[in-house]
Amino acid sequence: MKKCLCFVAGLFLALAGSPAARAQTPAAPPPNILNIETVNLKPYQSGPYDKVASQYAGLSQQFKDPARFLAMESLTGSPRAIYLTGYNSYEALQKNEEWLLGDTATDAKFDALDARAAACISEVQYSIWHYRPDLSNNVAGADLPHSHYWQVIIFHMRSGQDGQFEELAKLQRDANLKIGQNFPWATYEGLTGGTNTYLVLIPMKSLKDADTGLARKQDFGAALGNEGRDRMNKLSEKSVASVENNLWMVNPEWSYVEKSWIDADPHYWGLEPGAKTAPKPKVPPAH
């Protein structure tokens, strides 16, 4: 168990040299409230689900849904889709939830899509997260419109150990900065749908970013030093119950993003409904 928990200290290492830190497209501040819908798919139902999922974005655009969403499909772990929607406040989330109330015609069309998708889905989960700028890094350096892959890490902390996660994150950030790696990540704290949890989102332009990070692993260890490494290991063993670490690929057909994103990368986001995206690269499962 101790050996596994020591690995927590290096989870961000995969992207420690990410060129995303040198982004040229300025990023908007992360939303204060992040709503995530996780769709767990039945085995071998990814293809049928894709045919339905690609129609949600079209309907949202047609009926001028006020909220945008970024959709991704899992490259590691079980087959899943996640939909990320950001809001400035709970009040803004409420307004969006009430968007369809009283519009039976529009509501019926979304219900019809839900019914078709249901045959492919085993479970749907919802969670709400709060942005923690103090535990994030260089978010202004992220180039989100060109970030087609994401690393998503969820830390499940033991009860009463939130402060330990804060120290872990700051040790990680300081060591990266010492070796000149100012790559962006955003940290969110679980509000509802999960307790004692922290979510770390790391955007990548391509999986090559991960290769670059792995090449700097020794540099990171040297910057951390023996004292820092021992401290991270002790904190991990004491406070971290478990970690989910997965890679995701953005699916532009499933997404309904801001016009600024489309303008920044029109070839990628401008895919017509039903157009084929690039095939998934084969990657080993996350550990």
N, C-alpha and C positions, 0 to 999 in steps of 0.2 A: 504493500500500500504506500509506504513512504517513497519508494522509487517512482511510482506513478504520479504522486503529488508533486514531486520535484519537477516534473515535466511542465507543470503549470507555469513555472517561472520563464519558460522559453516559448510559450505559445505564440507570441507576436513575432518571434524570430523569422518565421517564414517570409515575412515581408519587410524585414529590417532595411533592405536596400531598395525598396520600391521606387521606381522612377515617377510614380504618381505624385511624389512630393514636389516634383518640378513641373507641376501642371501649369498650363498657360490659360486655361479657362477658369476664372474666379468662381469659387463655390459660394452659394448662398448659405447663411448660417443654418445649421441643422434645426429642424423643427423642435419646439419645446416638448410636444407630445407626439409620440409615435405609436400608431395603431398597427398591429401586425396580425394578419389572418394567415394561419398555417393550414394548408390543405394536404392531408395525408392520402396518398393514392393507393388503390388496390394494386397488387402485383400485376404487371404487364398491361396496365391501363393508361400508361402515359400517352400513347398515341391517340386513343379515343378522347382522352381529356383535352389534349391539345386542340382538337377540332372545335370543342366547345369554348375553351378558355379564350381563344383568340377572338371570340365574338363579344366578350364583355367590354373590351376597350372601345370597340366600334359603337356599341350602344351608349356607353358613357359619353362619348364624344357627340353622338347624335342628340342626346337629351341634355347636353351641357351640364354634366355632373360638376359641381363646384370643386370637388376634391380630386386630385391626381393620385395615381398609385404606380409604384414600381413593382413589377412582378419578376420573380426569379424561380428557377427550377434547380433542384439539388443535383450536385455532381458527386457528393458523397453521402453516406447514410441511406436511409430508406427513400423511395421515390416520394417527393413532396413538391409543393409549390408554396411560395410565400408572397404575400402582397403587403407592401409597406406604404402606409398613408400618413403624412405628417400634418399636424395642426399646431397653431400657435397657442391654443388653450383648450380646455375641456368644453368651453362654450362653443368654440368653432366646431369641435367634434359633434356636439349635440345638434347644431344647425345642419350639418351634413347628414346626420342620421334621420333628421326630419324632412330631408329634401324631397322624398317621394311620397310623403304622407298626403293622402287625398287625390293622388294622381293614379287612378286605378289602371289606366291604359299602359302607362310606362311601367308601373309595378308588375303588371301581368307579363310583360316581355322579359323582365329580369327573372321572374318566377319560372318562366318556361325554360330559360337557360339553366337555372338552378336544378330543375327537374332532370334535364338531360345530363348535367354533370354528376348528379347524385349516383348514377350507376357506376361511376369510376372512383368514387371517394369512399374511404373507410371512416374518416373522422375529420372534423374541422375544429380548430382551436383559435381563440382570440386572446390577445394580450395587449396591454397598454403600458408604455414605457415613458420615463421622464428623462430628458437630456441632462447630462452632467458635464458641463464645460470644463470643470476643474479636473476631471479625469480623462479628458479627451486631448488630442494633440493635433495641431496644425490643420484644423478643419478647413481653413481658407485655402490650403494648398491642394485640396482634393479636386479632381477634374471629373465630376460625376457624370456628365453627359457621355464621356468617353470611357467610363469605367464599366466594362462589360462582364466583369467577374468580381465577386465579393467573397471575403472570408468573414464568416459570422461565428462569433464565439459567445457562448452563454456560460457564465460562472454561477453555479449554485452554491451559495455560501451557507455555512452553518449559522444557526440562529444567534444573533447578537454579535456577529463578526464582520459587520459592514465596514468598520474602520480598518480592518486588516486588508480588505480589498483595495481601499484607497491607498494604503501604503504600497501594496504590490504594484498598482498601476503607476505610481509615481517613481518607484525604483526602476521599473521597465522603461519609462519615458526618459529618465535622466541618463540611463546607460546608452540608450539609442542616440541621444543628443551628443554624448561624449564622442561617438564615432562618426558624427556628422550625418546621421540618418534621421531626418525630421519628417518621416512619412506620416500621412494623416490617418487618424482613426477617431471615431465618435463613440462615446460611452453613454449608455442609457441604464437607468435603474428601474427595475420592475415595480409597477404600481398595482395593477390588477391582472389576474390571469397567471401570476407567478409571484412568489414571495422570496425575499432574500436572494434575489437574482440580479445579475448585471449582464448587459448585452454590449458587446464590442463589435462595431461594424468597420471593416477595413476594405475600401474600394481598390480595385486593380484594373489597369487597362488591359492586361493579358496575364496569363499564368506565368509568363516569363518573369514577371515581378517576383514571384515566389522563388525562382531559381537564383535571382540576384540576392535575395535575402539570405538564402541558405549559405551562399558563399561568404557572408559576413558573420557567420555564427561564432567563429573563434574571436573575432574582433569584439563582438558583443560581450562574450565571457570575460575578456580581458578588461573591458571597461567596467563591468560589474564588480570585478575583483572578488577575492575570497570572502571578504566580510559581507559584501552585498549578496553573493550567491548563497551563503549560509542563511542570511536573513530571509531571503525569498523562500528558501526551502522550508524554514521553520514556519513562516507565515502560511505557506501553502498547506503544510501538513495540519496545522492547527485550525485553519479557517475555511478551507475549500472542501465542500462535500463532493462535488463532481463538476466536470466540464464537458460541454458539447462544443466541438470544433469542426466546422464543416465548410466546404467550398460550394459556391452557388454561381450559376450562370444566368445573367439577365436575359429575359425573353422579351424582345421589343414588341412582338405581336400581342402579348398578353398585357402590356403596360399602357398606361394612359398618363403621359408625362407632360411637363410644362413646355410651352412653345419654345422657350429659350434652349431647352435640351435638344429639341428637334432641329432648331437653327444651327446649333453647334455641331451636330453630327447627322445631317439629313439623310445620308445614305443608310445609316444604321436604323434610325428611328422612323424613317419614312417608308418602311416596308409596307406594301399593301397587304390587307388581310388575306391570309392563306398562303402568302409567300413563304418559302422555306428559309429557315435560319441555318447558320453553319452547324455541322454536326458536332455533337459533344466530344471533347477530347477525353480519352480514357485516363483516369487518374486513380491512384490507389486510395483506399478509404482512409479517412482521418483517424488518428490514434488519440 
